[in-house]
């Protein structure tokens, strides 16, 4: 099964990326995912279920430890073969 996750971390800071946002980027870029799109107001990752769920666990733990006060995420099932 393939999954797509869209997520944001808060609080926002338009002048400088907060520590939790930098940690989120580190986590998803280091994970074994098929696609990573990191943007200023939202992020999207895709991959196999195990890799995505492992990354989400690390993302939640590390961003909260780094000062995030809210993490919003949405997970979509893409199926076995892709989109």
C-alpha positions in Angstrom: 0.0 0.0 0.0 1.2 3.5 -0.8 0.4 6.5 1.3 0.5 10.3 0.8 0.8 12.6 3.8 0.3 16.3 3.8 1.4 18.1 7.0 2.1 21.4 8.6 3.8 22.4 11.9 3.0 25.4 13.9 3.5 28.1 15.1 4.4 29.8 11.9 7.1 32.4 11.6 7.2 34.3 8.3 10.7 35.9 9.0 12.6 32.8 9.9 12.0 29.0 9.8 11.3 27.8 13.4 13.3 24.9 14.8 10.4 22.5 14.5 10.0 23.3 10.8 13.7 22.6 10.2 13.5 19.3 12.1 10.4 18.3 10.0 12.4 18.9 6.9 15.3 16.8 8.2 13.1 13.9 9.2 11.3 13.6 5.8 14.4 14.2 3.7 16.3 11.4 5.7 13.4 8.9 5.4 13.1 6.3 2.8 10.3 8.0 0.9 9.6 8.1 -2.8 8.6 11.7 -3.0 9.1 14.7 -0.7 7.8 18.2 -1.3 8.7 20.7 1.4 7.1 24.2 1.2 6.7 27.2 3.4 3.0 26.5 4.3 2.6 22.8 3.7 4.6 19.6 3.0 3.8 16.4 1.1 5.5 13.0 1.2 4.7 9.7 -0.5 5.9 6.2 -0.2 5.2 2.7 1.0 3.1 2.4 4.1 5.9 1.2 6.4 8.3 4.0 5.4 5.6 6.7 5.6 4.3 5.6 9.0 7.8 5.4 10.4 8.5 8.9 9.1 5.3 10.2 10.6 6.2 8.7 14.0 9.6 10.4 13.9 8.1 13.6 12.6 5.5 13.9 15.4 8.0 13.1 18.1 10.8 15.3 16.9 8.8 18.3 15.9 6.9 18.4 19.2 10.3 18.1 21.1 11.5 21.0 19.0 8.8 23.4 19.9 5.8 22.7 17.6 2.6 23.4 19.4 0.4 21.9 16.7 1.0 19.4 13.9 -1.8 19.0 11.3 -1.7 16.0 9.0 -3.8 14.2 6.5 -3.0 10.7 5.2 -4.4 9.4 1.9 -4.2 5.8 0.7 -2.9 5.7 -2.9 -3.2 2.0 -3.4 -0.7 -0.7 -4.3 0.6 0.6 -7.7 0.7 4.4 -7.2 -1.7 7.2 -7.7 
